Amino acid sequence: IAVASAKGGVGKSSVAVNLALALKENGARVGLMDADVYGPSVPTMLGITEAPEATADRKIHPLKSHGLQVISMGMLMPPDQAVIWRGPLVMSAIKQFLQDVLWDELDFLVIDMPPGTGDAQLTLVQTVPLAGVVMVTTPQEVALADVRRGINMFNKVEVPVLGIVENMSYFVCPESDKKYDIFGHGGGAQVARQFNLPLLGEIPIDPAIRKGGDSGKPAVEIEGSAVRESFLALARKVAELAIEPAKG
């Protein structure tokens, strides 16, 4: 399952990490592949600081963190070093993550995609049969325009789009319990209607997501939080939509 947006800054990696953990919380065996070679953030979000081990024949063991099997370019490079690669090297890295990582048996492999509609996306769809793509957006038009382009790209390469997640959908003030639509509201539902797709969830702005991403304890692991319930519900919908076509 790819988590994509075609737009940077919409919280796609946060959704990918918490979706993977929510699938695991719902009883699945889950791997998480960070395909954002230029800006890998998954290791930080999961508190991973060590490097994976390689075998003599150049296979890689994924690291295990929070009950997930995880691989990311961020584990293979010094923390502050930039990856200055042209497209063919990015394509090679993604292929290696898919073909040369010794994943244990999985029910789901969640792939955190980089922004855009280029080499990384095309390599992925040409290398592995995707059960589907979850498109992440924020409510405002500047994000929706890129998400529409992303949906059209996946439609052209015949990869099913499972639905839309509206991230940073609203904020509930903890003192007054008043709801604020900081970035507007309803953009995700609008795109879902335009493409006849389900709106899979509306994830609120919650400081727990930011704190969890910085501290290595993702928000979905905070018992009793509203955002945890949002991700658990999202995971149930995604699992159902991904599994049913495969059965058919």
Salt bridges, closest charged atoms under 4 A:
GLU25 OE2 - LYS24 NZ 3.70
GLU25 OE1 - ARG228 NH2 3.25
ASP100 OD1 - LYS59 NZ 3.05
ASP104 OD2 - LYS64 NZ 2.99
GLU105 OE2 - ARG29 NH2 3.80
ASP107 OD1 - ARG29 NH2 2.92
ASP112 OD1 - LYS12 NZ 2.84
GLU141 OE2 - ARG148 NH1 2.74
ASP146 OD1 - ARG149 NH1 2.40
GLU166 OE2 - HIS185 ND1 3.48
ASP181 OD1 - HIS185 ND1 3.88
GLU202 OE2 - HIS185 NE2 3.51
ASP214 OD2 - ARG210 NH1 3.23
GLU221 OE2 - HIS66 ND1 2.87
GLU223 OE2 - ARG228 NH2 3.61
GLU244 OE2 - LYS247 NZ 3.90
